[in-house]
């Protein structure tokens, strides 16, 4: 008997700059800002996690980032040697070094390997939403941008069957009472569309993702009449078959992929992230290559993923402003700004034959990261995408250690004239990568 479990980033890894509450209405940010100011008890963050909104902007100005440079043979040889000597031969890695503003350098290792990347596919959901918003309110004028911001901030989303079920926890914070709760999303939970995007990407909540995907379908259908009334919205969804809703969803997703220079045959989020969503919307399979993931990040960093506003806001949504996990958790990145998403997908041959993140049939772990080192005044800037399939082993620590190896590789390519002695690699302990609040969250197959 085959049993299957798919897990996204089951560990909360919160995003968006800490001063963004007044702009977005994302209530969690008010809590984070209070902890930073010392007015609210809580755990302080790493130095690289305190950038302000104005500091989180697309940073690549040399070109539009629409085409990856040709593979650099020397750089790829360095990457290959590092991976093989470190025992990562089964990994797929794409790496784009943007540290020299005059010349981007690309290295790939099995970067055309197509695989399910779990919750990393949520970056396509946010892309499709911002693309649809830009189509409805085109241009970079103040009226168009204000209209998009209004939809994100003022639309009220109420969790329903599309959100169920999921055990990922999200932060519920009441700025008036200063009460914080951490729990999974339940039917009836209400928040802004911007807050649901934050929950989807920061805590990797599949419940939030299911609701965002439903709202994407509604946004595409109603256009400038979105958000429609509760009655009109319910009538639309009841009038459509699962196939009709699925066709509209896939058309919207694939259109965004194509228009942003990506290949839907190599990068697709084909289904909703919850069981309840899948019961309502017919989907298809999901996959990505690391090469396509870095293409996405390149346009994001160049400000051409949809447009400048969309690129900026997606980058802010990916900026990690709470506990770092997996690849992003290595202490070598403590001083760096990290924009991050991870996801996993595992399958067990027989019920009970494997543990969480330790699939004995399939055991995929994926990470994408944009790194600016040090934060605020980066000397190094690079984009990386990784996915692995190492059976029977939780690969979180391996990905964490790979972050050190790649940071050292990028440093070696950009030496400084006067440099303090390098900290030996064994000075960095393997830090915890699991959050006790995460629990045993199970996602639906994608």
N, C-alpha and C positions, 0 to 999 in steps of 0.2 A: 504494500500500500504506500502510495506517495503522499507525503504531507508537505505543505509549502507554507512558508512565512516570508513576508516582505517587510523590511523595516527601513524607514527613512532615517533621518538623523534623530534617533529617539531621545537624544540628550539635548535639553534646551541650550541654544547658542545664539543669544539674542543680538539683534541687528539694529540699524539706524543710529545716527549720532545722538549723543545724550541731550543736546539742546533742542531737539526737534518737536517737543510736545506742543508748543504754541502754534507751530506751523501745521502739523499733521493731525493733532488731536489724538495721537497714539498715547494712551494713558500710561502705559508701562514706562515711557520715557520720563514722565514726571517722577516716578519712583527712582529710576536710575540717577536722575539729576539730584534728587534729595540725598541719596546715598553718597554721591560724589561730594556734595556740599557739607556732609556730616550732620544734616538735620534729621536724617532717617537712618536707623541702624541697618547695616547690610555689608556684604562683601565688596571690597574695593576691587577695581579691575587692574589689568596690566597697563603699563605706560602707553602702549600703542593703541589703546582703545578709547582715548579721550579727545579725538579730533572733533571739531565743531562742524556744523553744517557747511559753512563757507569753505572749509578745508577739504570736504569730500566732493570732488569734482572730477570729471574725466581728465586725465593727465597727459594723454598722448597727443601732441600737436603737429607732428611731422607729416602725417597723411591721414586719410579718412579711415584707415584700418579695415578697408573692405576686402583686401586680398592679403593672405598670409605671405610673407616672403618665402622664397625658395628655401628648401632645407639646407642649412649650413652644415657641410660635411664634418668640419672639425668639431663644431658644437655637438652634433649628433654622436660623434665618436666618443666625446667626453661623457655624454649622458649614458650611452650604451655601456661604456666601461664601468661607470659608477654603478649602474643597475646590476650588471652581471657580477661584479666583484662583491656587491652587498647582498646577493641572493634574491634579487627582485626580477629575475628573468621572466617570470610569468606575468609581469605587469605591462599595462599599456600607459604610456606617458607622452604628453605633448607639452612643450615648454617654450615660451616666447620671452626672450630677454629684451626689455625696453629700456634698460639702464642707460644706453647711449642714445640720446635723442636724435642722432643723425642716422642711425642704422639699427633697425630691429633685427634680431637674430632668432631663427626658429630651429628647434631640434625635436625630432620625433623618435619614439621607440614603439613599434607595433601600434602606431597611432591611428590606423584604419580599422582596428579591431572593434566591431560593433557589438554592444552588449547592453543589457538592462542596467541602468544606473540609478534605479530607485528614485529617491526624493530629489536628486539633482535635476530631474525633469521638471521640477517646479519653476526653474528659471525660464522655461518656455511658456508656462502659464502666465507669468508676470509680463513676459514679452508680448504675448498676444493681447493681454488686457491693455497695455500701454499703446500698442499699435492701433487697436480699435478706437481708443480714446483720441489718438492723434488724427485718425481718419474723420472722426465726428467733429473735432474742433481743430482744424489744421492751422499750421503756421506757428510762429514764435512770438506773435504779438501779445500784449498784456491781456486782452480779452480772451484769446484762445487758451492761454495758460491758466488764467483764472477759472475758466469753465472746467478745465480738466481737474484742477485742484478742488473745485467745488464738488465734482462728482466723487472724488476720492475721499474727501473729508466729511461731506454731508450725507452721502448715501448710507442709510441704516440697513444693515444686513442682520437677519434673524436666522439662527441656525435651525435647520429642519432635517428631514430624512437624508438630504444630500450630505450632511455632516457626519452621519453615523455609519460605523462607529469607529472610535479611535481613542487610544489611551495616552497619546502624547499630551503632556501638560503644557498649559500656557499661563501667562501671568495676567491675573485680573487685579487691577489696582484702582482704587477709588480716591481721586485727588482730594475730595472733600473730607472724607473720614480717615484717610491715611491707612486704610485697611488693604492688605495684600493677600491674595489667595493664589495658589498654584494648583490647577486641576485641569482635567480634560474638558473640551467644549461639549456642552449638553444642548439638546434641542431647546430652543427658546432663548439662548444667549444672544444678546444684541450688541453690536459694535459697528463702527464705521467700516466702509470698504477698505480704507487705508489700514485700519487696525487688523482686519482679516488678512491683508497682504503681509503685514508684519508677523502675525501668528504663523502664516504659511511658510515664510522664509526663515524667521528667526528661531522659532521652536520646532520647525518642520512639521507642524500640525497637519495631519491629513484631513481632519475635520474642517479646518480652515480652508485647505486647498479645495475640498469638495464644494464648499460654498462659493469660493472665488470662481471655480469653473462654472458653477451654475450662473453666477452673476455675469460671467463672460458671455454665456449664451444669451442671457437677457439683454445685455448691452448691445450685442450684435443685432438682435431682433428689433428692439424698441428704438435704437438709435438715439437721437436727441430727446426722445420722450422718456428715456431712462433717467432715473428710476421711475418705473410706472407704478401705479397704485397696486396695493396688495391683491385686489380683486382681478385687475387686468393681468398681473403677473401669473397668478394661479390659473386663470383661464387659459393663458397661452400654454403653459407647461402641461395642463391637462389635455389640451387639444392636439398635442404632438405625440406621435409614437416614439418609442425609444430609438428607432432607426432615424427618424426625422431629426430628433435632437442630436443624435450622434453625428449625422451628416453635417449639421450646422456647426457643431463643435469642431469637428475635424477640418472642415473648410476654413474656419476662423484660425485655427492653430497653424495649419499648413501654409495658409496665405501669409501669416506673420513670419514664418520661417523662411519662405521663399523671398519675400520682399526685403529681408535683412541679410541676404547673401548666403543663407544656409541651405542645406539639402535635406528635405523631409525623408528621403530614402536613407539618410545616415543619422538623422536626429529628429526624434518624434516623441511626444507625450501623447499616446493614443487613447488613453482612457482616464476616467476619473479616479481619484485617489481613495475613495471610500466604497465599501460594499453597497451602501444605500445609493450612492451616485451611479454605480454600475448597474443597479437594478432599474434605473430610470433612463440612462443614456447608454446606447450601444457604442462600444469602443473597439479599439484594435490594440495591437502590441506597441510597446514603447522601447526605445533604444537610443544609443548615442555612441559616437566615437570620440576619443579624446581630441582628435584634430578638430572636429566640429565644435566641441566645447570651447577650445581656445579661440576659434574663429568668433564665437559669440562674445567672449571676454575682450577680444581685440577691438571689436566694434564698440563695445561698451566703454572701454577705456579711451577710445578716440572720439566718443560723443556722437557716434553715428548709428547706434542701435536705436532704431526708429528716428529719434532726433535728439537734440541736446538736452531738452527737459527730461525726456524719458530716460536717457542714459544716466543723467545725474541722479534721478530718483531711484532707479533700479540699483545703481551703485550704492546709494545710501541704505537701501533696504537690505543689501548684502553685507554692510559694514558690521563687524562683530562687536557688540557692546555689552556682553556678559561673558560667562564662562566659555572658554575656547575648548574645542573638542577635536579628536582625531588628528588629522594633518595639522590643523591650526593650533594645536595645543602645545607644540614643542617650545620650551623656554627660549630657544634661539630666536623666536619670533616675538618675544615679549615687547620689544621696543618698536615693532613694526605694526603698521596698519594692515589688517588682513580682511579681505572681502571674500566670503566663503559660503559654500554650500556642500553638504555631503549627503550620501544616501547609500543604502545597502539593500541587497536582495539575496535571501538564502532559501534553499530547498533541502529538505531531509528525505532520504530514501525511504525510511520507515518512521512512523510516529514514535517519538522519543529517542531516535537514534542520534540526534544532534541537539546542541544548545543554541541559544540566541547568538546570532552572528557567527555560528560555527557549522554552517551547512556542510553535509557530507555528499550532497549531489551537486549543489551550486552554492557558492559563497562569495558573492560579489560585494565589493566595497568601492565606492567612487567618491572622489573629492575634486572640487574646483576651487582655486584660490587666486586672488590678485593680491600681490604683496608689495608694499611700499616700505622701504627700510632705510633709515628710521622714519617713523611716522612724522608727518609735518614737513620734514625737509629730506625727502628720500634721495639717497645716493644710488640705491638699487631699486629697480622697478621690474617686476616680472609676473607673468601669467602662467599658471600650470593646471593641467587636468590629468587625473590619474584614475584608472580603474584596475582592479585586481580580482582574481578568482583563486584564492588559496583555500583548499578544502579543509574543514575541521578546525580552523584556527581563527580566532578573533583578530582581524588584521589592523585593528585600530592603532596599536602600538607600532606596528610595522609602518603604517602610513605616517605616524608621528615622527618616527626616526627618519623616514624618507624626507620629511620637511627639512631636517638638519642637513642631510646630504645635498639636497638641492640648493639650500641657502649657501652652503660652502662652495658648491660649484659656481654659483653666480658670483660670489665674492672673489673667487679665484680668477674670474674673467675680467674683474674690474678692481685691480689692486690699488691701494692708495700709497702715496710716496712715503708717508710716515704713519706707521700703524703699530698699535700696541700688540704685544705678543698674542697670538690667537689662543682663545680659551680652548683647552683640549676637549674633544668630543665627550670623553667619559666624565667630564664635570657636570654634564646635564643629566639629571636623573630621569627615568621614565616616569612622567607624572601621570596621575589618574586621568582616565578619559571617560569614565562613566559617572553619571549624575544620579544620586540616590533617588531623586524625584522622578526619574524617567520611568521606572517600572518596566514591566514586560510588554511594551507596546507592540501591537501587531497591525501591520498595514495589509492592504489588499494587493494581490498580484497586479502588476502594471502591464 
